[in-house]
Amino acid sequence: MPISRAVQLADKLYAIDAWMEDGPERLSCYLFDTPERVLVEVGPSATLHHLTDALDELGIDDIATFVVTHVHLDHAGGAGQLARRYPRARIGVHRSGARHLVSPERLWSSAVGVFGEEWLASTWGQMEPIAEKRLMALDEGDRVPLGGGRFLDVMHTPGHARHHIVFHDDDSGGMFVGDSVGLCYPHGHFVQPVTPPPDFDARLVVEQLHRMAQRNPKFLGFAHFGPEDRVAETLASAEARIWDWVRIVERMTNLDDKAATEELRRWSRAHYLDLGFAEEDIVKYEAKTFWPMQIAGIRRWLATRQTR
């Protein structure tokens, strides 16, 4: 399934390239142009204008609800600004992540610790708080109305983040997975783990992959990036690569974080080449991966697991 600025995937369902970081194929948002319009994912504030330009081109003058799979800034950083643009919209987020949209200071501070303040402010941009009364606190089993008797079903899928949720649309068969499965770019069509601290938990990630598979979705709507219709193969690959990365990092006891980061990058490149993926595609994945974060998340989980 190729994807451009706005592509219709199914009845009243569009995928939008939000041009995160001012480049294509970095963040995909999903618009349900239904009686009660719903937007899945927002992206960071610095490049929110690309998303709103696309919405304007589609003739979208109002949104009933926009939802985020989790509150990491590349998914929800522009939520406050978008809420200001659509003052009647509700904002759906897992109940344990809601407080970070009301008071984003702690979330911002945590992100600064990972990415650095200068990069974060210039590349993803600042967050604006959202009034608590506008939030729709979501959890497992909840439903987001699309109108006309159509709903998005909510699954709580911790593992990437404790407050991560996934949305499933029975009508289209789409499952909008945020970062719970990993990265899967359309130029390469292979899935790669995303393992950030402090919440990454390999066992929880794999449990959620199995739960998603049980729903038999027709396609996976990745945030990074776009729809993937090879569902069973992609979920199985995601599980295998999670454990590959854990095993590799677990063996790096004699390497500091910097050396371990380079070793994981090197091993992944060699592994992808062995699997037959094109080098030009691997290079694109490498460029869109923040490698130090992957090492930090896995090492934190391994240390936490050992102390239990």
C-alpha positions as CSV (number, residue, x, y, z in Angstrom):
1,M,0.0,0.0,0.0
2,P,1.8,3.1,-1.1
3,I,1.2,6.4,0.7
4,S,1.5,10.0,-0.3
5,R,0.2,13.3,1.3
6,A,-3.4,12.0,1.7
7,V,-4.4,8.6,0.4
8,Q,-7.8,7.0,0.8
9,L,-7.4,3.6,2.4
10,A,-11.1,2.5,2.7
11,D,-14.5,4.1,3.0
12,K,-14.1,7.5,4.6
13,L,-10.7,6.6,5.8
14,Y,-7.5,8.5,4.8
15,A,-3.8,8.2,5.6
16,I,-2.0,11.5,5.8
17,D,1.7,12.0,5.6
18,A,2.3,14.6,8.3
19,W,5.8,15.4,7.2
20,M,7.3,15.2,10.6
21,E,10.7,16.8,10.8
22,D,9.9,18.5,7.4
23,G,10.4,15.2,5.5
24,P,8.2,12.6,3.9
25,E,7.4,9.1,5.3
26,R,8.2,10.0,9.0
27,L,4.7,10.1,10.5
28,S,1.4,8.8,9.3
29,C,-1.9,10.1,10.7
30,Y,-5.2,8.6,10.0
31,L,-8.4,10.5,9.3
32,F,-11.9,9.1,9.6
33,D,-14.1,11.5,7.6
34,T,-17.2,10.1,9.1
35,P,-20.3,11.9,10.7
36,E,-18.2,12.3,13.8
37,R,-14.7,12.9,12.4
38,V,-11.8,11.3,14.2
39,L,-8.1,11.8,13.6
40,V,-5.6,9.2,14.9
41,E,-2.2,10.7,15.9
42,V,-1.2,14.4,15.8
43,G,2.6,14.6,15.7
44,P,4.9,17.3,17.1
45,S,4.1,20.9,17.1
46,A,7.0,22.1,15.1
47,T,5.6,20.6,11.9
48,L,1.9,20.6,12.7
49,H,1.3,23.0,9.8
50,H,1.9,20.1,7.4
51,L,-0.9,18.1,8.9
52,T,-3.3,21.1,9.1
53,D,-2.5,22.0,5.5
54,A,-3.5,18.4,4.5
55,L,-6.7,18.6,6.5
56,D,-7.5,21.9,4.8
57,E,-6.9,20.4,1.4
58,L,-9.4,17.6,2.3
59,G,-12.0,20.3,3.3
60,I,-11.9,19.4,7.0
61,D,-13.3,22.3,8.9
62,D,-14.0,20.5,12.2
63,I,-13.0,17.4,14.1
64,A,-15.1,15.7,16.7
65,T,-12.2,13.8,18.4
66,F,-8.5,13.3,17.8
67,V,-6.8,10.5,19.6
68,V,-3.2,9.6,20.3
69,T,-1.8,6.2,20.8
70,H,0.5,7.6,23.5
71,V,1.9,10.9,24.7
72,H,5.4,10.8,23.3
73,L,6.1,14.0,21.6
74,D,6.4,12.6,18.0
75,H,2.7,11.5,18.5
76,A,1.1,14.0,20.8
77,G,3.5,17.0,21.0
78,G,1.2,19.2,18.9
79,A,-2.0,18.1,20.6
80,G,-2.4,21.4,22.5
81,Q,-2.0,23.5,19.4
82,L,-4.4,21.3,17.5
83,A,-6.9,21.5,20.3
84,R,-6.7,25.3,20.0
85,R,-7.3,25.1,16.2
86,Y,-10.4,22.8,16.7
87,P,-12.0,24.2,19.9
88,R,-14.9,21.7,19.9
89,A,-12.7,18.6,19.6
90,R,-12.3,16.1,22.3
91,I,-8.8,14.6,22.8
92,G,-8.6,10.9,23.4
93,V,-5.7,9.4,25.3
94,H,-5.1,6.5,27.8
95,R,-6.2,7.6,31.2
96,S,-2.7,7.2,32.7
97,G,-1.3,9.5,30.0
98,A,-3.9,12.2,30.3
99,R,-2.2,14.1,33.0
100,H,0.8,14.8,30.7
101,L,-1.4,16.6,28.2
102,V,-2.9,18.7,31.0
103,S,0.5,19.5,32.5
104,P,3.2,18.6,30.0
105,E,6.2,19.8,32.0
106,R,7.3,16.4,33.3
107,L,6.9,14.8,29.9
108,W,9.0,17.6,28.4
109,S,11.7,17.2,31.0
110,S,11.8,13.4,30.4
111,A,12.1,13.9,26.6
112,V,14.9,16.5,27.1
113,G,16.8,13.8,29.0
114,V,16.7,11.5,26.0
115,F,17.0,13.9,23.0
116,G,18.5,17.1,24.5
117,E,16.6,20.4,24.8
118,E,18.1,22.2,21.8
119,W,17.2,19.4,19.4
120,L,13.8,18.8,20.9
121,A,12.7,22.4,20.8
122,S,13.9,23.0,17.3
123,T,12.9,19.7,15.7
124,W,9.7,18.7,17.5
125,G,8.7,21.9,19.2
126,Q,7.1,22.9,22.5
127,M,3.9,21.4,24.0
128,E,0.9,23.5,25.0
129,P,-1.4,22.3,27.9
130,I,-4.9,21.1,27.3
131,A,-7.9,21.8,29.6
132,E,-8.7,18.6,31.5
133,K,-12.4,19.0,30.6
134,R,-11.6,18.4,26.9
135,L,-9.9,15.1,27.5
136,M,-11.5,11.7,26.8
137,A,-9.7,9.3,29.1
138,L,-9.6,5.9,27.4
139,D,-8.8,2.3,28.5
140,E,-9.2,-1.3,27.3
141,G,-12.7,-2.0,25.9
142,D,-13.7,1.7,25.4
143,R,-15.0,2.8,22.0
144,V,-14.5,6.1,20.2
145,P,-17.6,7.0,18.2
146,L,-17.2,7.7,14.5
147,G,-21.0,8.2,13.9
148,G,-23.5,6.2,12.0
149,G,-23.0,3.2,14.4
150,R,-19.3,2.9,13.6
151,F,-16.7,2.9,16.3
152,L,-13.0,2.6,17.0
153,D,-12.4,-0.1,19.6
154,V,-9.6,0.7,22.1
155,M,-7.0,-1.8,23.3
156,H,-4.6,-1.1,26.1
157,T,-1.2,-2.2,24.8
158,P,1.6,-1.5,27.3
159,G,5.2,-2.4,26.4
160,H,6.4,0.5,24.4
161,A,4.9,2.8,26.9
162,R,2.7,1.9,29.9
163,H,-0.1,4.1,28.6
164,H,0.0,3.0,25.0
165,I,-3.3,2.2,23.3
166,V,-4.2,0.8,19.9
167,F,-7.4,1.5,17.9
168,H,-9.3,-1.1,15.8
169,D,-11.9,-0.3,13.1
170,D,-14.1,-3.3,12.3
171,D,-15.4,-1.7,9.1
172,S,-12.1,-1.2,7.4
173,G,-10.2,-3.9,9.3
174,G,-7.6,-1.3,10.1
175,M,-5.6,-1.5,13.4
176,F,-3.8,1.7,14.2
177,V,-0.8,0.6,16.2
178,G,1.3,3.6,17.0
179,D,4.7,2.3,18.1
180,S,3.4,-0.9,19.7
181,V,4.6,-3.1,16.8
182,G,7.7,-1.0,15.9
183,L,8.7,0.9,12.7
184,C,7.7,-0.3,9.3
185,Y,8.6,2.0,6.4
186,P,7.0,1.5,3.0
187,H,10.3,1.6,1.1
188,G,11.6,-1.4,3.0
189,H,8.6,-3.3,4.3
190,F,10.3,-4.8,7.3
191,V,9.6,-4.1,10.9
192,Q,12.2,-2.9,13.4
193,P,11.7,-2.6,17.2
194,V,11.3,0.7,19.1
195,T,12.6,0.2,22.7
196,P,12.6,3.6,24.6
197,P,13.2,4.0,28.3
198,P,11.7,4.1,30.8
199,D,8.7,1.9,30.0
200,F,10.0,-0.6,27.4
201,D,9.1,-4.1,28.4
202,A,9.9,-6.9,25.9
203,R,7.5,-9.4,27.5
204,L,4.6,-7.0,27.5
205,V,5.4,-6.0,23.9
206,V,5.2,-9.6,22.7
207,E,2.0,-10.2,24.7
208,Q,0.3,-7.3,22.9
209,L,1.5,-8.6,19.5
210,H,-0.3,-11.8,20.2
211,R,-3.5,-10.0,21.3
212,M,-3.4,-7.9,18.2
213,A,-3.1,-10.9,16.0
214,Q,-6.2,-12.4,17.7
215,R,-8.3,-9.6,16.3
216,N,-7.4,-10.6,12.7
217,P,-6.9,-7.0,11.4
218,K,-6.8,-6.6,7.6
219,F,-4.0,-4.1,7.8
220,L,-1.7,-2.4,10.4
221,G,-1.7,1.4,10.4
222,F,1.8,2.3,11.5
223,A,2.6,5.7,12.8
224,H,6.1,5.3,11.4
225,F,5.0,4.8,8.6
226,G,1.8,4.0,6.8
227,P,-0.4,0.9,6.3
228,E,1.0,-2.6,6.0
229,D,-1.3,-5.4,4.9
230,R,1.1,-8.4,5.5
231,V,-0.3,-8.6,9.0
232,A,0.7,-12.1,10.2
233,E,4.2,-11.9,8.7
234,T,4.8,-8.4,10.2
235,L,3.6,-9.3,13.7
236,A,5.7,-12.5,13.7
237,S,8.8,-10.5,12.5
238,A,8.2,-7.9,15.2
239,E,8.3,-10.6,17.9
240,A,11.4,-12.3,16.5
241,R,13.4,-9.0,16.2
242,I,12.5,-7.9,19.7
243,W,14.1,-11.0,21.1
244,D,17.0,-10.7,18.7
245,W,17.8,-7.3,20.0
246,V,17.4,-8.3,23.7
247,R,19.8,-11.2,23.2
248,I,22.3,-9.1,21.5
249,V,22.2,-6.3,24.1
250,E,22.2,-8.9,26.9
251,R,25.6,-10.1,25.7
252,M,27.2,-6.6,25.6
253,T,28.2,-6.6,29.3
254,N,31.7,-5.4,28.5
255,L,30.6,-2.4,26.3
256,D,29.6,1.1,27.5
257,D,26.4,2.7,26.1
258,K,28.2,4.3,23.1
259,A,30.0,1.2,22.1
260,A,26.8,-0.9,22.6
261,T,24.9,1.5,20.4
262,E,27.3,1.1,17.5
263,E,27.4,-2.6,17.9
264,L,23.6,-2.9,17.8
265,R,23.5,-0.7,14.7
266,R,26.3,-2.8,13.1
267,W,24.6,-6.1,14.0
268,S,21.2,-4.9,12.7
269,R,22.7,-3.8,9.4
270,A,24.5,-7.2,8.9
271,H,21.3,-9.1,9.9
272,Y,19.1,-7.1,7.5
273,L,21.6,-7.7,4.6
274,D,21.6,-11.5,5.4
275,L,17.8,-11.4,5.2
276,G,18.0,-10.0,1.7
277,F,16.9,-6.4,2.3
278,A,18.2,-3.7,0.0
279,E,21.1,-1.6,1.4
280,E,19.4,1.6,0.3
281,D,16.3,0.6,2.4
282,I,18.5,-0.3,5.4
283,V,20.2,3.2,5.2
284,K,16.8,4.8,5.4
285,Y,15.9,2.8,8.5
286,E,19.2,3.7,10.1
287,A,18.7,7.4,9.5
288,K,15.2,7.3,11.1
289,T,16.3,5.4,14.2
290,F,17.6,7.1,17.4
291,W,20.0,4.3,18.3
292,P,21.1,5.4,21.8
293,M,17.5,5.3,22.9
294,Q,17.1,1.7,21.9
295,I,20.1,0.6,23.9
296,A,19.0,2.6,26.9
297,G,15.5,1.1,26.9
298,I,16.6,-2.5,26.6
299,R,19.4,-2.1,29.2
300,R,16.9,-0.5,31.6
301,W,14.4,-3.4,31.1
302,L,17.1,-6.0,31.6
303,A,18.3,-4.4,34.8
304,T,14.7,-4.1,36.1
305,R,14.0,-7.7,35.2
306,Q,17.1,-8.9,37.1
307,T,16.1,-7.1,40.3
308,R,12.6,-8.5,40.5
